Amino acid sequence: MTLLLNRTDLEGLLDPDACLDALRAGFLLPPGGVLPRRVRTGLPGPGTAAALLPGLADGVPAYTVKVNAKFPGAYPALRGVVCLHDLATGELLALLDSATVTAWRTGLAAALGTHALARTGAGTVAVIGAGAQADLVVTGLRRLRPVRELLVTDLDPVRAAEFAARHGGRAVPREEIGPADIVVAATWAREPVLHDVAPGTHVTSLGADEPGKAELAPGLLRASRTFVDDLDLAEEMGALGNAGLTREHAAGTIAEVLGGAAGRTRDAEVTVYAPVGLPWQDLVLSWVAYRAAGTGTRFDFLA
C-alpha cells in the first residue's frame, strides 16, 4: 500500500525544527558513491519537465525520485510528485506533493546556509520574490537567529504585502531594500535582479536552478565569496554557469562550511550562497513526513 500525502497533509506533518535538524545532518554526511542527477527538458510550450534522482542518505532505508512540471505562468508554477521507495525492495512507500516538499527543503536548507555565512548580528533581511521558498527561508532563519527587520518586495505588491503581514515585516519598493544585511532572492528571473550590494552583505540566491535563469549579475558573483551545494551542478545549470563562471570561482560548498570549514572570513566581505537543490534533500524531508504520518490515505497500485 502506498501512502498519499497532499499539501495539507505535509504542512500538518512537517515541523521546521525537525526538518532543519534532518537537513543539517544530511549536509554533514559523507558523499555517497551515486552521483545526484537533475534531468531537465523543455516542452513544446511554456513549461519544462524535470526529474531529480536518486535521493539517497546514509541511515535512511529509502530513496526518492522527484518528477516536476514547471510552468512559470501558472499557479502554482510547480507541480509534481516525490516518489518514496523502499531501498531494499523498491516498494513505493509514499507519493508526496512535490511543490510542498520542494519549498520546505529548499527554503530550510537555504536558511541553514544563510545563517552560516551571514555576519554575526546581521538581522535586517530583504526578500526579493515573495513565494513559498522565501517563506520557508524566513521561517527557518527566525529559528536560527534574531530577525530585527524584514523588507519584502515582489512584482505583485499584494503578494508582497501578504508575505510581510505573515512574517511581521513590511512591503517596500525594490529600491528600498538597500540597508539589508541579508538578501534572499527567490524569483523566476532570467536577467539579474541584483547587481551590487553593500560591503558585509550576505546574499542567498534560489532562482538559478536550471540553464538560463539568473538572479545575480556576473560582476556581483566575481566580487563575492560564493558557496554552492554542488560544484558540478552549479557550473552546469546553476548561478555560476549561467553567469559564465566555472566551479573554480566557488569558495567551496555549504556542506564544507557546516562541517567546520571557513565561510565568511571578514565582516566587510560579501558572501553568496547559490544552491541548485539536491535529491537527498527531497529524501530527508519526505522521510520526516512519512515517519510522522502513521495512518493516512493509502492506495494499492498493484490491485
N, C-alpha and C positions, 0 to 999 in steps of 0.2 A: 504494500500500500504506500502511496506517495502522499506526503503532507503538502497541502496547498496553502501558501501564505501570501495574502494580498497586502496592500499598503497599510490598511488599518490594523491587520494582524501584526505586521512588523513594527509599526510605531508603538504598539502596546507591549511588544516583547523586548525591544532593544532599549537598553539603558546606556546613556552616554558614557558613564564612568566605566562600566564593564566593557564597552566597545573600545574605549581609549586604552584600557589595560590589555585587551586582546591584540590591538594593533601595535602597541608598544612592544609587546612580547614578540610579535611577528617580525618586526623590524630587526630585532636582536638575534633572531635565529640565523644559523649559518646558511648560506645559499645552497639550495638543493642541486641535484645533478640534472634536472629537467629545466630547460630554458623557458621562461614565460613567452607566450605568443599573443600578439594582437593582430588579428586578421581583419582587414577593412576593405570594403569595395563600394564604389559608387553605384547608384541605381539610375535607371532611365527616368529621372525626375529629380525632385529637390532633395532627396534623402540619401542616407548611406546605411549600410548594414555592417555590423562588426561583431566579432567573437573574441573573447578573452579566455585563454585556456593554457594549461590546466592550472586551476587554483590548488596549490599544494602547500602544506606547512607541517613541519615535524610535530608529532604529537596529536594531530587531527586525523582520525581514521576515515577521512572522506576527501573528495576533490570536487571542484566546481568547473562547469563550463557555462560561460555567460554569453548570451546572444542578444544583441541590441539592434533596434532600428532608431536612427536619429533623423528627425525632421525638424529643423530649426524653426520653421514657420508654424508648427503645430503646437498644441498644448494638451498634455505635456509633450515636450520635444523629444524625450527619450522614452522608449517603450521596449519591453522585452522580458526575459526570464533568466534567472540563475538556476541552473540545474545542479543539485547537490547529490552526488553519487557516493555510495559506499566504496571505500578504497579497495577492499578485498574482493568484492563480488560484482561491483558495477551497479548494484541495485539503485534505482532512482529514489532517494530518500525524501526529497522535497523539491518543489518548484516555488521559487520566491520572486516577488515583483522586483525586476531589475532596477527600475528607477529609484526605488527606496533604498535598496542595498547600495547602489552606486552613490547616491547622495550622502548616505551615512559614512561609508568607508572613505570616500574622497574628502568630505568635509572634516571628519575627525582625524584622519591621517594628516591632513594639511594643518590642523590645529597643533598637532604634535610637532611638525616641522617648523611652524611659525614660532611657537614658544621656544624651541631650541635655538633659533637663530636671531630672534629679536633681542634688542638690548634689555638688560635687566631694568625694570621700572618702566619700560615702554608700555603705555596704556591707552593711547589715543589711536583708535582703529578706524580706518576708512574702508568701506566696501564698495567696489565697483561691480555692479551686477547683482541685483537683489533676488537671486534664485535659491533653490533648495540647497545647493552645495555651500554657498556662502552662509546660509542659515546655520548649517551644521558646523562650519568653521567657527562662527561666533559662539555657538553653544559650547563647543569644545574649549575654546580659548577662555571662556569665563570660568571653566573648571580648572584651568591651569595657571591663570594669572589675573590680577585685577584689570578690568577694562573700565577706565575712567570716563571715556567719551567715545561714542560711536557715531560716525558720519556715514550716511548711506546715499549713494547716487545710482540711478538706473535710467535707461532710456524711457521707461514708463514711470512717471512721477508718482502715480498712485501705488504702484508696486513698491517703490522706494519708501513711501510713507507708511505702508502697511508693515514692511520689514522693520523699519525704525520703531514703530509702535510696539511690535512684538518683543523687541530687544532693548527697549529703553534708550533708543538713540534719536537722531534727528535726520530727516532727509534734507539734502543740500544739493545745489547745482554742482556739476562736475568740477568747476574751477575752485570750489571751496574746500577740497579735500587736502590742500597743501600742508596743513600743520600736522598731519597724522604721523605717528611713529611707525605704524604698521599699516600696510595697504594690502588688501585682499582683492584680487581681480578674478572674477568667475563669469566670463562672458562667452559669447559665440564669435567674438571678433576675428576678422581675417586681416585687419590692419591694426597696428599698435594703438592701444588706448592710453599707454603710459610711456612718456619719452624721457622724463627725468624726475628725480626725487631729491629731497634734502639729504645732506650727509647724515648718516646714522639710521636711515630708514630701513626697515625690512619690508620686502615685497614678496607675497605669495601669489603665483600665477597659476590658475587652474584651467584656463581655457585652451591652452596649446597642447591638445592631446591627440591630434591627428594632423596629417600633412595639410598645409595651407592655412592653419589657424595661428594667429599671433596676437598676443596682448602687449608684449614688451618690445620696445624699439631695440634694434641691434646695439646701438650705442649705449643704452642703459645696461644691457647684459654684459657688454665688454667692460664697462666700468664697475661692475659689481662682482662680489664673491658669490658665485652661483652654485647651488646644490640641486641635485635631481634625485629621482628614486631609482632610475635605471639608466646607466650611461649609454648603452646601445640604443634603447628606445628614445631617449632624449635627443640623440643625433638623428635617428631615423624618422621620427614623426613628432617630436616634442619641441619645446621652446628653443633649444639650441639649433637643431637642424632647420627649423622654419625661419630662423634669423640668419642663416648662412654660417653658423658656427659649428665647431666639431666638439667631440667629447673632451678634447684636451682643454677646452675653456672651463670646464666644470672644476670646481674646487674639490668635489667628491660627492658622495651620496648621503642622504639624510640618515640612512641606517648606520653609516660610519660615525656621524655626529652623535646620534642617540647612543651609540656604543662607546662614546668617550673621546672620539677624535675632535680636533679643533674645528669649531664652526666659525662664529664671529671672532675676529682677532683684535678688534679695537672698536670703541664706541662710534667713531666717525665713519666707519665702514658701511657701505650699502651692501646688504645681503639679499639674495633672491632664493626662494625655493620654488622650483618649477617642475612638479611631478607630471607624469603621464598617467599613472594609475596601473597597479599590478594585479594579476589574477589572484594571488594569495590573499589580498585584502578582501576580495569577494568571499573567499572561503571562510576566513576567520569571523567575519560579520554574519555570514549565513549559518555558521556553526553555533555561534552565540544564540541566534534566534531559534534554531532547530532544537537545541538542548533546552531552551526555556519554554518551548511550545507545549509540551505534554500532549494533551488531546487537541484535536482541531479537525478541520475539513480534510478528508482523505479521499483519494481516488485510485482505483485499480486500473492501470493502463493495460494490464495483461488479462483482464476479464474477457 
